Amino acid sequence: MASFDCSFRMTRRQHYEVVGPKGTISVPAAYVPGNEDVDIVLTVEGETEIITIAGTDQYRLEVEHFSDCILGGTSPRYTGEDGLRNMRVIDAIYRSGQEGRPVAIAGT
């Protein structure tokens, strides 16, 4: 089961949490562009560990990678096929919401 909300008009909220049978993964500031470090809070069977990921400017890295691909004649890490797979999932989510039932993802 999954539950999520999102909006460009909500107050700045960037938290996500994944809950499983043995614990949780929580990221309080998951989508912060910039150089701030990001903490991942991992709790397994009552034991909590905070994992800190060094901050980086995600958008700068995207542009640098794209530039490197053009200048070096290499393929990007994520291909057009990756984008098509993402769109198939998004289309299935929309159909599921409209039809009120699970929808299989085309091409899987």
C-alpha positions, 0 to 999 in steps of 0.5 A: 500500500502507498500513500502520498501527496504533492503540490507546488503550492504547499508550504515547503515540505520535502519529507518522505518515509518508507515503512516496512515490517521491520522498520522505517527509512525516513528522509526529512529533507529529501529534495533540497537542491544545494549544498546542505547535507541530507540525513537519512534516518534508518530504524530497524527493529527499534535501533535507529541510525542516522546516515548523513549524505554530503550535500551537492547541487543536484541541478549543477550535476545534471548539467555537468553530466549532460555537458560531459556526454555532449563533449565526450560523445557518451550516452547519458546515465538515464536513456530515453527508454528510462523516461518512457518507463517512467511515463508508463508508470505515470499513465498507469497511476492516472488510469488507476485513479480514474477507473478506481482499480489497479492498472497493469503497466504496459510493456512489463 
